[in-house]
Amino acid sequence: MSNALHSATLVAQATTSPAVPAAAAPAAAAAAPAAPQAASAVGEATQQAAGVLQQSADALHSAAAALPPAAPAPIATPDMGFLHFVAQSDFVGKTLFVILILMSLVTWYLILVKAASNVAMRKRAADFLNKFWNASSLEQVENEIVTHGARDPFSHLASHAMHAQAHHNKFGATKLEESGSNSDFVTRTMRKVIDEETAKLENGLTVLASVGSTAPFVGLFGTVWGVYHALVGIGLSDGVTINRIAGPVGEALIMTGLGLAVAIPAVLAYNTFVRNNRVFLSRLDAFAHDLFAFLTTGQQVELSDGKVRALRRQNGGAQRGSE
C-alpha cells in the first residue's frame, strides 16, 4: 500500500510540476494506473477500522447492560438538633441562649446555697432552744451565747433582748431611740432583730421569683425569633417540603423547652423556701413573745413533758399558752 501511495505522489508531481524533465513522463504514465488501486485500499482499511470500533462499542454496551443496576446514593440527612440550632442562629438567638444559661446557673447556685444554709441554721436553732429552755437562769443563757456566739436567729434575738433590758435598766433613756419604758425599748429591739432575720431569710428569693416568671417568656421569644428566620429561609428556597418546614420549626421550639427547664426549678424552690421561712418565722415570733414575757415578769417558764405550757405576768395575771 505504501508503494502505491508513493507512485501516486510521483504521478501527481509529474503532472503538475513544469520542471519535470521529459524523460520522467513515461515513468509517471506507467504509475498512473496504480493510483485508483491505492485509494481503494485506503477506503477498505478505513471501513475495516470503523467496523472494529463498532463491534467494540456493541460489546461494551452489552457488558454494561448485563451488569446489575447500581443502588441509588443515600440522601444525606440534615443535621438537626440543639447544637445545630445554636450554631446557625444569629446574634439575638445566641444572646437569648446565653441569658437562659446564666439564669439556670444562678438558680441552681441559690438553691444549693440556701438549702445548705437553712439546714445548718435550723440545726443550730434547735440546739440553742434546747439549751435555753433547760437553763436555770438568764445568766447561764447569756454565758452560753458569749461562749458560742449568736449563730442563729433565736440566739441573736435573745442576746439583743437581754442586752437591751440590761442597758435600759442601767442607763435609762439617754437617747431618743431609747425613750419610753423598759418594755417598750425591749419590744422595739426585738422587732428590729426579727425584721433583720426576715430579710436574711428572704435573701435571694426575689431572684428565684424573677427567673421563674421571666424564663418561659425568654424561651418563647427565642422560639418566635427562630421560627421567623426559618420561614424566611423557606420562602427564599426553590421548593417547599415538609422536611424544610418541620426541621427549622422543631429546632426553634427548643428555646421554649429550655425556658421551661429553667423556670420550673426556680418556681418550685421559691415556693419551698417561702413556706419554710413562714414556718420558721412563726416559731421565731412565738419565741419572741415568750422571751418578752419572761424578761418583763422575771418568772421561770412552767414546763410539762418538755413543752412550754404558760407564761404568767405578775401585774395583769394574763396567761398565754403555747404548745
C-alpha positions as CSV (number, residue, x, y, z in Angstrom):
1,M,0.0,0.0,0.0
2,S,2.8,2.4,0.7
3,N,4.4,1.7,-2.7
4,A,1.1,2.6,-4.4
5,L,0.8,5.8,-2.5
6,H,4.4,6.7,-3.4
7,S,3.6,6.0,-7.1
8,A,0.5,8.2,-6.9
9,T,2.5,11.0,-5.4
10,L,5.1,10.8,-8.1
11,V,2.4,10.9,-10.8
12,A,0.9,14.0,-9.2
13,Q,4.2,15.7,-9.1
14,A,4.9,14.7,-12.6
15,T,1.7,16.1,-14.0
16,T,1.7,19.4,-12.0
17,S,5.3,20.4,-11.9
18,P,6.5,22.0,-15.1
19,A,10.1,21.4,-14.1
20,V,9.8,17.6,-14.6
21,P,12.0,16.6,-17.4
22,A,10.6,14.9,-20.4
23,A,12.4,11.8,-19.6
24,A,10.2,11.2,-16.4
25,A,7.0,11.3,-18.4
26,P,7.0,7.6,-19.3
27,A,7.5,6.6,-15.6
28,A,4.6,8.8,-14.5
29,A,2.4,7.4,-17.2
30,A,3.3,3.9,-16.0
31,A,2.4,4.7,-12.4
32,A,-0.9,6.4,-13.2
33,P,-3.0,3.1,-13.3
34,A,-1.9,2.3,-9.7
35,A,-3.5,5.4,-8.1
36,P,-7.1,4.2,-8.1
37,Q,-6.0,0.9,-6.6
38,A,-4.3,2.8,-3.7
39,A,-7.3,4.9,-2.9
40,S,-9.5,1.8,-3.0
41,A,-7.1,0.1,-0.5
42,V,-7.3,3.2,1.9
43,G,-11.1,3.1,1.8
44,E,-11.2,-0.6,2.6
45,A,-8.9,-0.1,5.6
46,T,-11.0,2.7,6.9
47,Q,-14.1,0.7,6.7
48,Q,-12.5,-2.2,8.5
49,A,-11.3,0.1,11.3
50,A,-14.8,1.5,11.7
51,G,-16.3,-2.0,11.8
52,V,-13.9,-2.9,14.6
53,L,-14.8,0.2,16.6
54,Q,-18.5,-0.5,16.2
55,Q,-18.0,-4.1,17.4
56,S,-16.1,-2.8,20.5
57,A,-18.8,-0.3,21.3
58,D,-21.5,-3.0,20.9
59,A,-19.5,-5.3,23.2
60,L,-19.2,-2.6,25.9
61,H,-22.9,-1.7,25.6
62,S,-23.8,-5.4,26.1
63,A,-21.5,-5.7,29.1
64,A,-23.0,-2.6,30.7
65,A,-26.5,-3.9,30.2
66,A,-25.6,-7.2,31.8
67,L,-24.4,-5.5,35.0
68,P,-27.0,-5.1,37.8
69,P,-28.4,-1.7,38.3
70,A,-26.5,0.4,40.8
71,A,-28.1,1.3,44.1
72,P,-29.2,4.9,44.4
73,A,-27.0,7.1,46.5
74,P,-28.4,7.6,50.0
75,I,-29.9,11.1,50.7
76,A,-27.9,13.0,53.3
77,T,-30.0,13.6,56.4
78,P,-29.7,17.2,57.5
79,D,-28.2,17.8,60.9
80,M,-31.0,18.8,63.3
81,G,-30.7,19.3,67.0
82,F,-29.9,21.7,69.8
83,L,-26.3,22.5,68.9
84,H,-27.2,22.9,65.2
85,F,-29.9,25.4,66.2
86,V,-27.5,27.4,68.3
87,A,-24.8,27.3,65.7
88,Q,-27.0,28.5,62.8
89,S,-28.9,31.1,64.9
90,D,-28.0,34.8,64.7
91,F,-26.8,37.2,67.4
92,V,-30.3,37.5,69.0
93,G,-30.7,33.8,69.3
94,K,-27.3,33.3,70.8
95,T,-27.9,36.1,73.3
96,L,-31.2,34.6,74.5
97,F,-29.5,31.2,74.8
98,V,-26.7,32.7,77.0
99,I,-29.3,34.5,79.1
100,L,-31.2,31.3,79.8
101,I,-27.9,29.5,80.7
102,L,-27.0,32.3,83.2
103,M,-30.5,32.1,84.7
104,S,-30.1,28.4,85.2
105,L,-26.7,28.7,86.8
106,V,-27.9,31.5,89.2
107,T,-31.0,29.5,90.1
108,W,-29.1,26.3,91.0
109,Y,-26.5,28.3,92.9
110,L,-29.2,29.9,95.1
111,I,-31.0,26.6,95.5
112,L,-27.9,24.8,96.8
113,V,-26.6,27.6,98.9
114,K,-29.9,28.4,100.6
115,A,-30.8,24.8,101.2
116,A,-27.4,24.1,102.9
117,S,-27.6,27.3,105.0
118,N,-31.2,26.7,106.0
119,V,-30.4,23.1,107.2
120,A,-27.4,24.4,109.2
121,M,-29.4,27.3,110.7
122,R,-32.3,25.1,111.8
123,K,-29.9,22.7,113.4
124,R,-28.1,25.5,115.4
125,A,-31.5,26.9,116.3
126,A,-32.7,23.6,117.7
127,D,-29.6,23.3,119.8
128,F,-29.9,26.8,121.2
129,L,-33.6,26.3,122.1
130,N,-32.8,23.1,123.9
131,K,-30.1,24.8,125.9
132,F,-32.3,27.9,126.5
133,W,-35.3,26.2,128.0
134,N,-33.1,23.8,130.0
135,A,-31.1,26.7,131.5
136,S,-31.6,27.6,135.1
137,S,-31.3,31.4,134.7
138,L,-30.7,34.1,132.1
139,E,-27.1,34.5,133.2
140,Q,-26.5,30.9,132.1
141,V,-28.1,31.6,128.7
142,E,-26.0,34.8,128.3
143,N,-22.8,32.9,129.2
144,E,-23.8,30.3,126.6
145,I,-24.2,33.0,123.9
146,V,-21.0,34.7,124.8
147,T,-19.1,31.3,124.7
148,H,-20.5,30.0,121.4
149,G,-21.8,33.2,119.8
150,A,-25.2,34.1,118.3
151,R,-25.2,31.8,115.3
152,D,-28.9,31.5,114.6
153,P,-32.0,33.9,114.7
154,F,-33.1,32.6,118.1
155,S,-29.8,33.2,119.9
156,H,-29.5,36.6,118.1
157,L,-32.9,37.7,119.3
158,A,-32.3,36.5,122.9
159,S,-28.9,38.2,123.0
160,H,-30.2,41.6,121.8
161,A,-33.3,41.4,124.0
162,M,-31.3,40.7,127.2
163,H,-28.7,43.4,126.3
164,A,-31.5,46.0,125.7
165,Q,-33.1,45.2,129.0
166,A,-29.9,45.5,130.9
167,H,-28.8,48.7,129.1
168,H,-32.2,50.4,129.8
169,N,-32.2,49.4,133.4
170,K,-28.7,50.7,133.9
171,F,-28.6,53.9,131.9
172,G,-32.3,54.7,131.2
173,A,-33.5,56.6,128.2
174,T,-30.4,58.6,127.3
175,K,-31.2,58.8,123.6
176,L,-34.4,59.3,121.5
177,E,-34.4,55.7,120.4
178,E,-34.3,54.6,124.0
179,S,-37.3,56.7,125.1
180,G,-40.2,55.0,126.8
181,S,-40.4,52.3,129.4
182,N,-38.1,49.3,129.6
183,S,-40.7,47.0,128.0
184,D,-41.1,49.5,125.1
185,F,-37.4,49.6,124.4
186,V,-37.1,45.8,124.6
187,T,-40.1,45.4,122.2
188,R,-38.5,47.8,119.6
189,T,-35.2,46.0,119.8
190,M,-36.8,42.6,119.4
191,R,-38.9,43.8,116.4
192,K,-35.8,45.2,114.8
193,V,-34.0,41.9,115.2
194,I,-36.9,39.9,113.7
195,D,-37.0,42.3,110.7
196,E,-33.3,41.7,110.2
197,E,-33.7,37.9,110.3
198,T,-36.6,38.0,108.0
199,A,-34.6,40.0,105.4
200,K,-31.8,37.4,105.7
201,L,-34.2,34.5,105.2
202,E,-35.7,36.2,102.1
203,N,-32.4,37.0,100.5
204,G,-32.2,35.5,97.0
205,L,-36.0,34.7,96.8
206,T,-36.6,37.7,94.6
207,V,-34.1,36.4,92.1
208,L,-35.8,33.0,92.1
209,A,-39.2,34.6,91.6
210,S,-37.9,36.7,88.7
211,V,-36.3,33.7,87.0
212,G,-39.4,31.6,87.4
213,S,-41.6,34.3,85.9
214,T,-39.4,35.5,83.1
215,A,-37.6,32.4,81.8
216,P,-40.6,31.0,79.9
217,F,-41.1,34.3,78.1
218,V,-37.4,34.5,77.2
219,G,-37.6,31.0,75.7
220,L,-40.8,31.8,73.9
221,F,-39.2,34.9,72.4
222,G,-36.3,32.7,71.2
223,T,-38.8,30.3,69.6
224,V,-40.6,33.1,67.8
225,W,-37.4,34.6,66.5
226,G,-36.2,31.1,65.3
227,V,-39.5,30.4,63.5
228,Y,-39.3,33.8,61.8
229,H,-35.9,33.1,60.4
230,A,-36.9,29.6,59.4
231,L,-39.9,30.8,57.5
232,V,-37.8,33.5,55.8
233,G,-35.3,30.8,54.7
234,I,-38.1,28.6,53.4
235,G,-39.6,31.4,51.4
236,L,-36.2,32.1,49.7
237,S,-35.7,28.5,48.8
238,D,-36.9,26.9,45.5
239,G,-39.1,24.1,46.7
240,V,-41.2,23.7,49.9
241,T,-41.4,20.3,51.5
242,I,-42.4,19.0,54.9
243,N,-38.7,18.4,55.8
244,R,-37.8,22.0,55.1
245,I,-40.6,23.2,57.4
246,A,-40.6,20.7,60.2
247,G,-36.8,20.8,60.8
248,P,-36.3,24.5,61.5
249,V,-39.6,24.9,63.4
250,G,-38.7,21.9,65.6
251,E,-35.3,23.4,66.3
252,A,-36.9,26.7,67.3
253,L,-39.1,25.0,69.8
254,I,-36.0,24.0,71.7
255,M,-35.8,27.5,73.2
256,T,-39.3,27.2,74.7
257,G,-38.3,23.9,76.3
258,L,-35.1,25.4,77.6
259,G,-37.0,28.3,79.1
260,L,-39.4,25.9,80.9
261,A,-36.5,23.8,82.1
262,V,-35.0,26.9,83.8
263,A,-38.3,28.2,85.2
264,I,-39.7,25.1,86.8
265,P,-36.9,24.5,89.3
266,A,-36.9,28.2,90.2
267,V,-40.6,28.2,90.9
268,L,-40.5,25.0,93.0
269,A,-37.6,26.2,95.0
270,Y,-39.2,29.6,95.6
271,N,-42.4,28.1,96.9
272,T,-40.5,25.7,99.1
273,F,-38.3,28.4,100.7
274,V,-41.2,30.7,101.2
275,R,-43.2,28.1,103.1
276,N,-40.2,27.1,105.2
277,N,-39.4,30.7,106.0
278,R,-43.0,31.3,107.0
279,V,-43.0,28.3,109.4
280,F,-39.6,29.3,110.8
281,L,-40.6,33.0,111.4
282,S,-43.8,31.9,113.1
283,R,-41.6,29.9,115.6
284,L,-39.3,32.9,116.0
285,D,-42.3,35.2,116.7
286,A,-43.7,32.8,119.3
287,F,-40.2,32.6,120.9
288,A,-40.1,36.4,121.0
289,H,-43.4,36.6,122.8
290,D,-42.3,34.0,125.4
291,L,-38.9,35.8,125.8
292,F,-40.5,39.2,126.2
293,A,-42.9,37.8,128.8
294,F,-40.1,36.2,130.7
295,L,-37.9,39.3,130.6
296,T,-40.7,41.6,131.8
297,T,-42.1,39.3,134.5
298,G,-38.9,37.7,135.7
299,Q,-40.7,34.3,136.2
300,Q,-39.5,31.0,135.1
301,V,-41.4,29.1,132.4
302,E,-43.6,26.3,133.6
303,L,-42.5,23.1,131.8
304,S,-44.5,19.9,131.5
305,D,-43.2,17.0,129.5
306,G,-40.6,19.3,127.9
307,K,-43.3,21.6,126.4
308,V,-43.9,25.3,127.3
309,R,-47.3,25.4,128.9
310,A,-47.9,29.0,130.1
311,L,-46.3,32.3,131.0
312,R,-47.9,34.3,133.7
313,R,-47.4,38.1,134.3
314,Q,-47.2,39.4,137.8
315,N,-49.1,42.6,137.1
316,G,-52.0,41.5,135.0
317,G,-52.5,37.9,135.6
318,A,-52.8,37.3,131.9
319,Q,-51.9,33.8,130.8
320,R,-50.6,32.8,127.3
321,G,-50.5,29.1,126.4
322,S,-48.4,27.6,123.6
323,E,-47.6,24.1,122.5
